[in-house]
Amino acid sequence: MPQIVIHQGSWQQLKSAASDIRRLVFIEEQAVPVDEEWDGRDPQCLHFLVCRNDHAIATARLLSDGHIGRVAVIKEARGQGIGEQLMRRIIASASQRGDREVLLDAQLHALSFYRKLGFEAFGAEFLDAGIPHRSMRLTLNDQCDNP
C-alpha cells in the first residue's frame, strides 16, 4: 500500500518540489503564463506538499487571509483521492489557526470537487490566466477535519 504523507511548511522548505508540480500542472498543461503563476506571494504563504512513497504528487498554498490557491495534483495521481486529502489538511490547518472561512477561485471543471468538500460558489464567472473560474467559500464554524 502506498504511503501518503502531507508536509506543511514555508516556501523555503517546500519550494523545490512544489514549484516542479506547479510548473507541470499550470505552466505546461494549462498554459498559464509564467509571470502569472509566479506572483511573488509564495514567501508569505503556508505551503502543503503531498508525497506518495517519497515522490511529490500534489501541492497547494494557504494565504494569511484564508485564500487557498495553487492546488495542483500531477496527472498520474488524479482521481485517487489525493486532492481531497490535501484539501482536508488545508481546511484543518486554517481552522486550527483560527480562520473563520477559507476561500478559493476554482476552475469551472473543479466546482463539483470543491462542492463535495462543502464549498459554495459565489459571484460571477471570471477569467484567470484565460481559464474560467468561480469564487468559492467554506465557513469553518469550529470545523476541525483532522486528516
DSSP file with accessible surface (Angstrom, degrees, kcal/mol):
  #  RESIDUE AA STRUCTURE BP1 BP2  ACC     N-H-->O    O-->H-N    N-H-->O    O-->H-N    TCO  KAPPA ALPHA  PHI   PSI    X-CA   Y-CA   Z-CA
    1    1 A M              0   0  225      0, 0.0     2,-0.0     0, 0.0     0, 0.0   0.000 360.0 360.0 360.0 128.9    0.0    0.0    0.0
    2    2 A P        -     0   0   64      0, 0.0     2,-0.6     0, 0.0    50,-0.0  -0.340 360.0-128.1 -65.4 141.9    1.5    3.4   -1.0
    3    3 A Q        -     0   0  128     -2,-0.0    50,-2.5     2,-0.0     2,-0.5  -0.827  19.7-158.3 -95.2 124.6    2.3    5.7    1.9
    4    4 A I  E     +A   52   0A  49     -2,-0.6     2,-0.4    48,-0.2    48,-0.2  -0.888  12.6 178.6-103.5 128.2    0.8    9.2    1.7
    5    5 A V  E     -A   51   0A  50     46,-2.7    46,-3.1    -2,-0.5     2,-0.6  -0.996  15.4-154.3-128.9 133.8    2.5   11.9    3.7
    6    6 A I  E     -A   50   0A  20     -2,-0.4     2,-0.3    44,-0.2    44,-0.2  -0.945  12.3-159.8-111.0 115.6    1.4   15.6    3.7
    7    7 A H  E     -A   49   0A  80     42,-3.2    42,-2.3    -2,-0.6     2,-0.4  -0.699   2.9-163.3 -92.0 146.1    4.1   18.1    4.6
    8    8 A Q  E     +A   48   0A  78     -2,-0.3     2,-0.3    40,-0.2    40,-0.2  -0.995  33.3 104.3-129.7 131.9    3.3   21.6    5.7
    9    9 A G  E     -A   47   0A   8     38,-2.5    38,-3.3    -2,-0.4     2,-0.1  -0.981  60.7 -46.9-178.3-167.9    5.8   24.4    5.8
   10   10 A S     >  -     0   0   48     -2,-0.3     4,-2.1    36,-0.2     5,-0.2  -0.293  51.1-108.0 -80.4 167.7    7.2   27.5    4.3
   11   11 A W  H  > S+     0   0   24     34,-0.4     4,-2.2    31,-0.3     5,-0.2   0.905 121.1  57.3 -60.5 -41.5    8.0   28.2    0.7
   12   12 A Q  H  4 S+     0   0  162      1,-0.2     4,-0.3     2,-0.2    -1,-0.2   0.906 110.4  43.6 -57.7 -40.3   11.7   28.0    1.5
   13   13 A Q  H  4 S+     0   0  139      1,-0.2    -1,-0.2     2,-0.1    -2,-0.2   0.862 128.5  24.9 -73.3 -38.1   11.2   24.4    2.9
   14   14 A L  H  X S+     0   0   21     -4,-2.1     4,-2.5     1,-0.1     5,-0.3   0.402  88.8 106.8-111.5   2.0    8.9   23.1    0.1
   15   15 A K  H  X S+     0   0  103     -4,-2.2     4,-2.8    -5,-0.2     5,-0.3   0.857  73.5  55.8 -54.6 -46.6    9.8   25.3   -2.9
   16   16 A S  H  > S+     0   0   93     -4,-0.3     4,-1.4     1,-0.2    -1,-0.2   0.961 118.0  29.9 -58.0 -56.8   11.8   22.7   -4.9
   17   17 A A  H  > S+     0   0   27      2,-0.2     4,-2.0     1,-0.2    -1,-0.2   0.904 120.8  52.7 -72.0 -40.7    9.1   20.0   -5.2
   18   18 A A  H  X S+     0   0    0     -4,-2.5     4,-2.5     1,-0.2     5,-0.2   0.916 109.0  49.2 -63.4 -41.3    6.1   22.4   -5.0
   19   19 A S  H  X S+     0   0   13     -4,-2.8     4,-2.5    -5,-0.3    -1,-0.2   0.882 108.0  54.8 -68.6 -33.2    7.4   24.5   -7.9
   20   20 A D  H  X S+     0   0   77     -4,-1.4     4,-2.2    -5,-0.3    -1,-0.2   0.935 110.3  45.9 -62.4 -44.6    8.1   21.5  -10.0
   21   21 A I  H  X S+     0   0    5     -4,-2.0     4,-2.8     1,-0.2     5,-0.3   0.938 113.8  48.1 -64.7 -46.4    4.5   20.3   -9.6
   22   22 A R  H  X>S+     0   0    2     -4,-2.5     4,-2.2     1,-0.2     5,-1.2   0.889 109.9  52.9 -63.8 -37.0    3.1   23.8  -10.3
   23   23 A R  I  <>S+     0   0   94     -4,-2.5     5,-2.7    -5,-0.2     4,-0.3   0.948 113.3  44.1 -62.0 -46.8    5.3   24.1  -13.4
   24   24 A L  I  <>S+     0   0   79     -4,-2.2     5,-2.2     3,-0.2    -2,-0.2   0.948 122.7  34.9 -61.6 -52.3    4.0   20.8  -14.8
   25   25 A V  I  <>S+     0   0    4     -4,-2.8     5,-1.1     3,-0.2    -3,-0.2   0.951 130.5  24.3 -73.7 -51.8    0.3   21.4  -14.0
   26   26 A F  I  <5S+     0   0   17     -4,-2.2     6,-2.7    -5,-0.3     4,-0.2   0.949 129.6  32.8 -85.9 -49.5   -0.2   25.1  -14.5
   27   27 A I  I   <S+     0   0   32     -5,-1.2     4,-0.5    -4,-0.3    -3,-0.2   0.954 130.4  28.8 -77.3 -47.6    2.5   26.3  -16.9
   28   28 A E  I   <S+     0   0  129     -5,-2.7    -3,-0.2    -6,-0.2    -4,-0.2   0.962 130.4  32.0 -80.5 -51.4    2.9   23.2  -19.1
   29   29 A E  I   <S+     0   0   74     -5,-2.2    -3,-0.2    -6,-0.3    -4,-0.1   0.916 132.9  27.8 -72.7 -45.2   -0.5   21.5  -19.0
   30   30 A Q  S   <S-     0   0   54     -5,-1.1    -1,-0.2    -4,-0.2    -3,-0.2   0.431  97.0-127.6-103.2   0.8   -2.7   24.6  -18.7
   31   31 A A        +     0   0   77     -4,-0.5    -4,-0.2     1,-0.2    -3,-0.1   0.814  41.8 171.5  57.7  35.0   -0.5   27.2  -20.4
   32   32 A V        -     0   0   12     -6,-2.7    -1,-0.2     1,-0.1     5,-0.1  -0.601  42.8-104.2 -70.4 131.4   -0.7   29.6  -17.6
   33   33 A P    >>  -     0   0   50      0, 0.0     4,-2.0     0, 0.0     3,-1.1  -0.325  24.3-124.5 -59.6 139.8    1.8   32.5  -18.3
   34   34 A V  H 3> S+     0   0   85      1,-0.3     4,-2.5     2,-0.2    -7,-0.1   0.890 109.6  53.6 -53.4 -44.2    4.9   32.2  -16.2
   35   35 A D  H 34 S+     0   0  125      1,-0.2    -1,-0.3     2,-0.2    -3,-0.0   0.760 109.4  49.1 -69.2 -21.1    4.6   35.7  -14.7
   36   36 A E  H <4 S+     0   0   81     -3,-1.1     3,-0.3     1,-0.1    -1,-0.2   0.844 111.0  49.0 -82.9 -35.0    1.0   34.9  -13.6
   37   37 A E  H  < S+     0   0    5     -4,-2.0     2,-1.4     1,-0.2    -2,-0.2   0.931 109.9  51.5 -68.3 -45.8    2.0   31.6  -11.9
   38   38 A W     <  +     0   0   74     -4,-2.5    -1,-0.2    -5,-0.2    -4,-0.0  -0.648  69.1 160.7 -94.4  81.4    4.9   33.1  -10.0
   39   39 A D        -     0   0   57     -2,-1.4    -1,-0.2    -3,-0.3    -2,-0.1   0.366  55.5-113.1 -89.1   2.7    3.1   36.1   -8.4
   40   40 A G  S    S+     0   0   54     -3,-0.1     4,-0.1     1,-0.1    -2,-0.1   0.474  92.4 103.0  82.8   1.2    5.5   36.8   -5.6
   41   41 A R    >   +     0   0  116      1,-0.2     3,-1.3     2,-0.1     4,-0.3   0.595  50.0  91.8 -92.6 -10.7    3.1   35.7   -2.9
   42   42 A D  G >  S+     0   0    6      1,-0.3     3,-1.9     2,-0.2   -31,-0.3   0.866  77.7  59.5 -56.9 -41.3    4.7   32.3   -2.1
   43   43 A P  G 3  S+     0   0   86      0, 0.0    -1,-0.3     0, 0.0   -32,-0.2   0.787 106.6  49.4 -61.6 -22.3    7.0   33.5    0.7
   44   44 A Q  G <  S+     0   0  130     -3,-1.3    20,-0.3    -4,-0.1     2,-0.2   0.435 100.5  87.2 -93.5   2.2    4.1   34.8    2.7
   45   45 A C  S <  S-     0   0   10     -3,-1.9     2,-0.5    -4,-0.3   -34,-0.4  -0.627  76.2-122.5-104.3 158.9    2.0   31.6    2.4
   46   46 A L  E     - B   0  62A  45     16,-2.7    16,-2.9    -2,-0.2     2,-0.3  -0.861  39.1-152.1 -91.8 128.2    1.8   28.3    4.3
   47   47 A H  E     -AB   9  61A   0    -38,-3.3   -38,-2.5    -2,-0.5     2,-0.4  -0.767  12.0-158.4-110.2 154.2    2.5   25.5    1.8
   48   48 A F  E     -AB   8  60A   0     12,-2.6    12,-1.6    -2,-0.3     2,-0.4  -0.976   5.8-172.7-129.9 141.1    1.4   21.9    1.6
   49   49 A L  E     -AB   7  59A  11    -42,-2.3   -42,-3.2    -2,-0.4     2,-0.5  -0.988  10.6-152.8-138.8 122.6    3.1   19.1   -0.3
   50   50 A V  E     -AB   6  58A   0      8,-2.9     7,-3.2    -2,-0.4     8,-1.3  -0.853  14.9-172.6 -97.5 129.4    1.7   15.6   -0.8
   51   51 A C  E     -AB   5  56A  14    -46,-3.1   -46,-2.7    -2,-0.5     2,-0.5  -0.959  12.9-162.1-122.0 139.0    4.2   12.8   -1.2
   52   52 A R  E >  S-AB   4  55A  51      3,-2.6     3,-1.6    -2,-0.4   -48,-0.2  -0.988  85.5 -16.8-117.8 118.3    3.5    9.2   -2.1
   53   53 A N  T 3  S-     0   0  100    -50,-2.5    -1,-0.2    -2,-0.5   -49,-0.1   0.920 130.5 -52.9  50.5  46.9    6.4    6.8   -1.3
   54   54 A D  T 3  S+     0   0  154    -51,-0.3     2,-0.5     1,-0.2    -1,-0.3   0.606 113.9 119.9  67.2  14.7    8.6    9.9   -1.1
   55   55 A H  E <   -B   52   0A 115     -3,-1.6    -3,-2.6     0, 0.0     2,-0.3  -0.947  66.8-125.2-111.1 121.7    7.5   11.1   -4.6
   56   56 A A  E     +B   51   0A  22     -2,-0.5    -5,-0.3    -5,-0.2     3,-0.1  -0.490  41.3 158.9 -68.2 126.2    5.9   14.6   -4.6
   57   57 A I  E     +     0   0A   0     -7,-3.2    17,-2.8     1,-0.3     2,-0.3   0.515  55.8  19.8-127.4 -12.7    2.5   14.4   -6.3
   58   58 A A  E     +BC  50  73A   0     -8,-1.3    -8,-2.9    15,-0.2    -1,-0.3  -0.992  54.2 179.3-158.0 157.1    0.4   17.4   -5.2
   59   59 A T  E     +BC  49  72A   0     13,-2.5    13,-2.8    -2,-0.3     2,-0.3  -0.972   4.6 166.3-153.9 163.2    0.8   20.9   -3.7
   60   60 A A  E     -B   48   0A   1    -12,-1.6   -12,-2.6    -2,-0.3     2,-0.3  -0.953  20.8-134.4-166.5 169.7   -1.2   23.9   -2.6
   61   61 A R  E     -BC  47  69A   5      8,-2.6     8,-2.6    -2,-0.3     2,-0.5  -0.961   2.7-149.7-135.8 155.0   -0.8   27.1   -0.6
   62   62 A L  E     -BC  46  68A   0    -16,-2.9   -16,-2.7    -2,-0.3     6,-0.2  -0.987  17.5-147.7-125.1 118.6   -2.8   28.9    2.1
   63   63 A L    >   -     0   0   11      4,-3.2     3,-1.9    -2,-0.5   -18,-0.1  -0.424  28.5-108.6 -81.4 162.2   -2.6   32.7    2.3
   64   64 A S  T 3  S+     0   0  100    -20,-0.3    -1,-0.1     1,-0.3   -19,-0.1   0.746 117.6  59.4 -64.8 -21.4   -2.8   34.6    5.5
   65   65 A D  T 3  S-     0   0   87      2,-0.1    -1,-0.3    34,-0.0    -2,-0.0   0.341 124.3 -98.8 -90.3   8.4   -6.3   35.9    4.5
   66   66 A G  S <  S+     0   0    1     -3,-1.9    37,-2.1     1,-0.3     2,-0.4   0.482  76.2 141.6  91.6   2.6   -7.7   32.4    4.2
   67   67 A H  E     - d   0 103A  59     35,-0.2    -4,-3.2    70,-0.0     2,-0.4  -0.654  39.3-151.2 -80.7 132.6   -7.4   32.0    0.5
   68   68 A I  E     +Cd  62 104A   6     35,-3.5    37,-0.5    -2,-0.4     2,-0.3  -0.854  29.2 162.8 -98.0 135.7   -6.4   28.6   -0.8
   69   69 A G  E     +C   61   0A  15     -8,-2.6    -8,-2.6    -2,-0.4     3,-0.1  -0.935  39.1  36.2-149.3 171.1   -4.5   28.6   -4.0
   70   70 A R  E     +     0   0A  48     -2,-0.3     2,-0.6     1,-0.2    -1,-0.1   0.840  62.8 177.1  53.9  39.4   -2.3   26.8   -6.5
   71   71 A V  E     +     0   0A  32    -11,-0.1     2,-0.4    -3,-0.1   -11,-0.2  -0.649  10.5 166.7 -74.5 117.5   -4.0   23.5   -5.8
   72   72 A A  E     -C   59   0A   3    -13,-2.8   -13,-2.5    -2,-0.6     2,-0.4  -0.995  23.6-175.3-142.7 131.9   -2.2   21.1   -8.2
   73   73 A V  E     -C   58   0A  20     -2,-0.4   -15,-0.2   -15,-0.2     5,-0.1  -0.994  36.1-112.0-123.1 130.9   -2.1   17.3   -8.5
   74   74 A I    >>  -     0   0   10    -17,-2.8     3,-1.9    -2,-0.4     4,-0.5  -0.275  31.5-110.7 -63.1 150.7    0.1   15.7  -11.1
   75   75 A K  G >4 S+     0   0  125      1,-0.3     3,-1.3     2,-0.2    -1,-0.1   0.862 114.8  56.3 -51.3 -43.7   -1.7   13.9  -13.9
   76   76 A E  G 34 S+     0   0  133      1,-0.3    -1,-0.3     3,-0.0    -2,-0.1   0.694 109.5  47.1 -66.2 -18.0   -0.7   10.4  -12.8
   77   77 A A  G X4>S+     0   0    0     -3,-1.9     3,-0.9   -20,-0.2     5,-0.5   0.427  84.7 115.6-105.2   0.7   -2.2   10.9   -9.3
   78   78 A R  T <<5S+     0   0   99     -3,-1.3    -4,-0.0    -4,-0.5    -3,-0.0  -0.359  71.2  27.0 -73.0 150.6   -5.6   12.4  -10.2
   79   79 A G  T 3 5S+     0   0   89      1,-0.1    -1,-0.2    -2,-0.0    -4,-0.0   0.635  94.5  98.4  77.2  16.3   -8.8   10.6   -9.4
   80   80 A Q  T < 5S-     0   0   96     -3,-0.9    -2,-0.1     0, 0.0    -1,-0.1   0.208 102.0 -99.1-119.3  11.4   -7.2    8.8   -6.4
   81   81 A G  T  >5S+     0   0   33      3,-0.0     4,-2.2     4,-0.0     5,-0.2   0.489  88.6 121.7  85.6   4.0   -8.4   10.9   -3.5
   82   82 A I  H  ><S+     0   0    6     -5,-0.5     4,-2.6     1,-0.2     5,-0.2   0.926  73.4  50.1 -65.8 -46.3   -5.2   12.8   -3.2
   83   83 A G  H  > S+     0   0   13      1,-0.2     4,-2.8     2,-0.2    -1,-0.2   0.899 110.2  50.7 -60.7 -39.6   -6.8   16.2   -3.8
   84   84 A E  H  > S+     0   0   85      2,-0.2     4,-2.6     1,-0.2     5,-0.2   0.931 110.5  48.6 -65.5 -44.0   -9.4   15.5   -1.2
   85   85 A Q  H  X S+     0   0   79     -4,-2.2     4,-1.9     2,-0.2    -2,-0.2   0.924 112.9  49.0 -60.0 -43.8   -6.8   14.5    1.4
   86   86 A L  H  X S+     0   0    0     -4,-2.6     4,-2.3     1,-0.2    -2,-0.2   0.945 112.2  47.2 -61.2 -48.1   -4.8   17.7    0.6
   87   87 A M  H  X S+     0   0    0     -4,-2.8     4,-2.8     1,-0.2     5,-0.2   0.903 109.5  53.1 -64.5 -40.2   -7.8   19.9    0.9
   88   88 A R  H  X S+     0   0   77     -4,-2.6     4,-2.3     1,-0.2    -1,-0.2   0.894 109.4  50.0 -62.6 -37.1   -9.0   18.4    4.2
   89   89 A R  H  X S+     0   0   59     -4,-1.9     4,-2.4    -5,-0.2    -2,-0.2   0.919 111.7  47.7 -67.0 -41.3   -5.5   19.0    5.6
   90   90 A I  H  X S+     0   0    0     -4,-2.3     4,-2.7     2,-0.2     5,-0.2   0.932 111.9  49.7 -64.1 -45.5   -5.5   22.7    4.5
   91   91 A I  H  X S+     0   0    0     -4,-2.8     4,-2.5     1,-0.2    -2,-0.2   0.927 111.4  49.3 -59.9 -44.2   -9.0   23.2    5.9
   92   92 A A  H  X S+     0   0    1     -4,-2.3     4,-2.8    53,-0.3    -1,-0.2   0.919 111.3  49.5 -62.7 -41.5   -7.9   21.7    9.2
   93   93 A S  H  X S+     0   0    6     -4,-2.4     4,-1.7     2,-0.2    -2,-0.2   0.911 111.2  48.7 -64.8 -42.4   -4.8   23.9    9.3
   94   94 A A  H  <>S+     0   0    0     -4,-2.7     5,-2.5     2,-0.2     4,-0.3   0.917 113.1  48.0 -63.4 -42.6   -6.9   27.0    8.6
   95   95 A S  H ><5S+     0   0   21     -4,-2.5     3,-1.5     1,-0.2    -2,-0.2   0.933 109.5  52.8 -63.4 -44.0   -9.4   26.1   11.3
   96   96 A Q  H 3<5S+     0   0  121     -4,-2.8    -1,-0.2     1,-0.3    -2,-0.2   0.830 107.2  51.7 -64.2 -31.0   -6.6   25.4   13.8
   97   97 A R  T 3<5S-     0   0   98     -4,-1.7    -1,-0.3    -5,-0.2    -2,-0.2   0.492 125.2-102.2 -85.9  -1.4   -5.1   28.8   13.2
   98   98 A G  T < 5 +     0   0   54     -3,-1.5    -3,-0.2    -4,-0.3    -2,-0.1   0.538  63.2 157.8 100.1   7.9   -8.5   30.4   13.8
   99   99 A D      < -     0   0   33     -5,-2.5    -1,-0.3    -6,-0.2     3,-0.1  -0.396  31.8-154.5 -64.0 141.0   -9.7   31.2   10.3
  100  100 A R  S    S+     0   0  217      1,-0.2    40,-2.8    40,-0.1    41,-0.7   0.692  74.8   2.4 -88.1 -23.3  -13.4   31.6   10.2
  101  101 A E  E     - E   0 139A  69     38,-0.3     2,-0.4    39,-0.2    -1,-0.2  -0.977  61.7-139.1-154.8 160.2  -13.6   30.7    6.5
  102  102 A V  E     - E   0 138A   0     36,-2.2    36,-2.5    -2,-0.3     2,-0.3  -0.959  20.0-165.2-122.8 147.6  -11.5   29.6    3.6
  103  103 A L  E     +dE  67 137A  18    -37,-2.1   -35,-3.5    -2,-0.4     2,-0.3  -0.912   9.9 170.8-128.3 155.7  -11.9   30.9    0.1
  104  104 A L  E     -dE  68 136A   5     32,-2.2    32,-2.9    -2,-0.3     2,-0.6  -0.980  33.5-124.7-157.7 161.8  -10.6   29.8   -3.3
  105  105 A D  E     - E   0 135A  68    -37,-0.5     2,-0.4    -2,-0.3    30,-0.2  -0.961  36.7-159.7-111.1 109.9  -11.0   30.5   -7.0
  106  106 A A  E     - E   0 134A   2     28,-2.8    28,-2.1    -2,-0.6     2,-0.1  -0.737  19.4-120.8 -97.9 136.3  -11.9   27.3   -8.7
  107  107 A Q  E >   - E   0 133A  28     -2,-0.4     3,-2.1    26,-0.2     4,-0.4  -0.475  37.1-112.9 -64.0 144.2  -11.6   26.4  -12.3
  108  108 A L  G >  S+     0   0   57     24,-1.8     3,-1.5     1,-0.3     4,-0.3   0.855 115.3  58.8 -55.3 -37.4  -15.1   25.5  -13.6
  109  109 A H  G 3  S+     0   0  140      1,-0.3    -1,-0.3    23,-0.2     4,-0.2   0.731 106.3  51.0 -66.4 -16.4  -14.3   21.8  -14.2
  110  110 A A  G <> S+     0   0   16     -3,-2.1     4,-2.0     1,-0.2    -1,-0.3   0.416  77.7 100.3-100.7   1.9  -13.4   21.6  -10.4
  111  111 A L  H <> S+     0   0   19     -3,-1.5     4,-2.5    -4,-0.4     5,-0.2   0.909  82.9  49.1 -56.2 -45.5  -16.5   23.1   -9.0
  112  112 A S  H  > S+     0   0   70     -4,-0.3     4,-2.0    -3,-0.2    -1,-0.2   0.883 107.4  56.3 -65.8 -34.7  -18.1   19.7   -8.1
  113  113 A F  H  > S+     0   0   62     -4,-0.2     4,-0.7     1,-0.2    -1,-0.2   0.950 112.5  40.9 -58.6 -49.5  -14.9   18.6   -6.4
  114  114 A Y  H ><>S+     0   0   21     -4,-2.0     5,-2.1     1,-0.2     3,-0.7   0.863 109.8  58.7 -70.8 -33.8  -14.9   21.6   -4.1
  115  115 A R  H ><5S+     0   0  124     -4,-2.5     3,-1.9     1,-0.2    -1,-0.2   0.899  99.9  58.0 -61.0 -38.6  -18.7   21.4   -3.5
  116  116 A K  H 3<5S+     0   0  170     -4,-2.0    -1,-0.2     1,-0.3    -2,-0.2   0.778 104.0  53.2 -62.3 -24.3  -18.3   17.8   -2.2
  117  117 A L  T <<5S-     0   0   13     -3,-0.7    -1,-0.3    -4,-0.7    -2,-0.2   0.433 129.7 -97.4 -89.1  -1.0  -15.9   19.4    0.4
  118  118 A G  T < 5S+     0   0   39     -3,-1.9    21,-0.3     1,-0.3    -3,-0.2   0.424  75.2 143.2 102.3   1.2  -18.6   21.9    1.4
  119  119 A F      < -     0   0    4     -5,-2.1     2,-0.4    19,-0.1    -1,-0.3  -0.453  35.5-151.6 -74.5 147.1  -17.6   24.9   -0.6
  120  120 A E  E     -F  137   0A 141     17,-2.7    17,-2.1    -2,-0.1     2,-0.1  -0.976  13.2-126.5-120.9 134.8  -20.2   27.2   -2.1
  121  121 A A  E     +F  136   0A  27     -2,-0.4     2,-0.3    15,-0.2    15,-0.3  -0.450  31.0 176.3 -75.9 148.0  -19.8   29.2   -5.2
  122  122 A F  E     +F  135   0A  63     13,-2.5    13,-0.8    -2,-0.1    -2,-0.0  -0.984  38.2  20.6-148.3 156.8  -20.5   32.9   -5.2
  123  123 A G  E    S-     0   0A  54     -2,-0.3     2,-0.1    11,-0.1     3,-0.1  -0.022  91.9 -48.5  76.1 177.0  -20.2   35.8   -7.6
  124  124 A A  E     -     0   0A  81      1,-0.1    11,-0.3    10,-0.1    -2,-0.1  -0.403  61.9 -91.7 -84.2 159.5  -20.0   35.7  -11.4
  125  125 A E  E     +     0   0A 116      9,-0.1     2,-0.3    -2,-0.1     9,-0.2  -0.392  51.7 179.3 -63.9 144.3  -17.7   33.6  -13.5
  126  126 A F  E     -F  133   0A  68      7,-2.3     7,-3.2     5,-0.1     2,-0.4  -0.959  28.1-109.4-146.1 163.0  -14.4   35.2  -14.4
  127  127 A L  E     +F  132   0A 122     -2,-0.3     2,-0.4     5,-0.2     7,-0.0  -0.826  26.8 179.6 -97.1 134.4  -11.2   34.5  -16.3
  128  128 A D  E >  S-F  131   0A  63      3,-2.2     3,-2.0    -2,-0.4    -2,-0.0  -0.988  81.9 -12.6-131.2 120.8   -7.9   34.0  -14.5
  129  129 A A  T 3  S-     0   0   25     -2,-0.4    -1,-0.1     1,-0.3   -93,-0.0   0.842 129.5 -58.8  55.3  33.3   -5.0   33.3  -16.8
  130  130 A G  T 3  S+     0   0   61      1,-0.2    -1,-0.3   -98,-0.1    -3,-0.0   0.539 115.5 116.2  77.5   7.3   -7.5   32.8  -19.6
  131  131 A I  E <  S- F   0 128A  29     -3,-2.0    -3,-2.2   -23,-0.0    -1,-0.2  -0.919  71.4-114.2-112.6 129.6   -9.3   30.0  -17.7
  132  132 A P  E     + F   0 127A  46      0, 0.0   -24,-1.8     0, 0.0     2,-0.3  -0.390  44.7 172.7 -64.3 134.2  -12.9   30.3  -16.5
  133  133 A H  E     -EF 107 126A  13     -7,-3.2    -7,-2.3   -26,-0.3     2,-0.3  -0.902  24.6-154.0-134.8 164.1  -13.2   30.4  -12.7
  134  134 A R  E     -E  106   0A  61    -28,-2.1   -28,-2.8    -2,-0.3     2,-0.2  -0.990  26.6-118.9-134.6 144.1  -15.8   30.9   -9.9
  135  135 A S  E     -EF 105 122A  25    -13,-0.8   -13,-2.5   -11,-0.3     2,-0.3  -0.567  34.6-172.6 -78.0 145.7  -15.0   32.1   -6.4
  136  136 A M  E     -EF 104 121A   0    -32,-2.9   -32,-2.2   -15,-0.3     2,-0.3  -0.968   7.8-165.2-139.1 154.4  -16.0   29.7   -3.6
  137  137 A R  E     -EF 103 120A  90    -17,-2.1   -17,-2.7    -2,-0.3     2,-0.4  -0.983   9.6-161.6-140.8 153.9  -16.1   29.8    0.2
  138  138 A L  E     -E  102   0A  12    -36,-2.5   -36,-2.2    -2,-0.3     2,-0.4  -0.988  18.0-141.9-133.6 119.6  -16.3   27.4    3.1
  139  139 A T  E     -E  101   0A  72     -2,-0.4   -38,-0.3   -21,-0.3   -39,-0.1  -0.704  10.2-156.0 -80.1 131.9  -17.4   28.6    6.5
  140  140 A L    >   -     0   0    1    -40,-2.8     3,-2.7    -2,-0.4   -39,-0.2   0.829  12.2-177.2 -86.3 -33.8  -15.4   26.8    9.2
  141  141 A N  T 3  S-     0   0  129    -41,-0.7     3,-0.1     1,-0.3   -41,-0.1   0.852  82.2 -46.7  40.0  57.2  -17.6   27.1   12.3
  142  142 A D  T 3  S+     0   0  162      1,-0.2    -1,-0.3   -47,-0.1     2,-0.3   0.750  96.7 161.3  59.2  19.2  -15.2   25.4   14.6
  143  143 A Q    <   +     0   0   50     -3,-2.7    -1,-0.2     1,-0.1     2,-0.2  -0.554  15.1 176.7 -69.9 133.8  -14.8   22.7   11.9
  144  144 A C        -     0   0   60     -2,-0.3     2,-0.9    -3,-0.1   -52,-0.1  -0.614   4.7-177.2-142.5  77.2  -11.7   20.7   12.5
  145  145 A D        -     0   0   50     -2,-0.2   -53,-0.3   -57,-0.2   -52,-0.1  -0.687  16.5-153.0 -77.0 107.5  -11.3   17.9   10.0
  146  146 A N              0   0  116     -2,-0.9   -57,-0.1   -54,-0.1    -2,-0.1  -0.693 360.0 360.0 -82.8 132.9   -8.2   16.1   11.0
  147  147 A P              0   0  102      0, 0.0    -1,-0.1     0, 0.0   -62,-0.0  -0.195 360.0 360.0 -69.2 360.0   -6.5   14.4    8.1
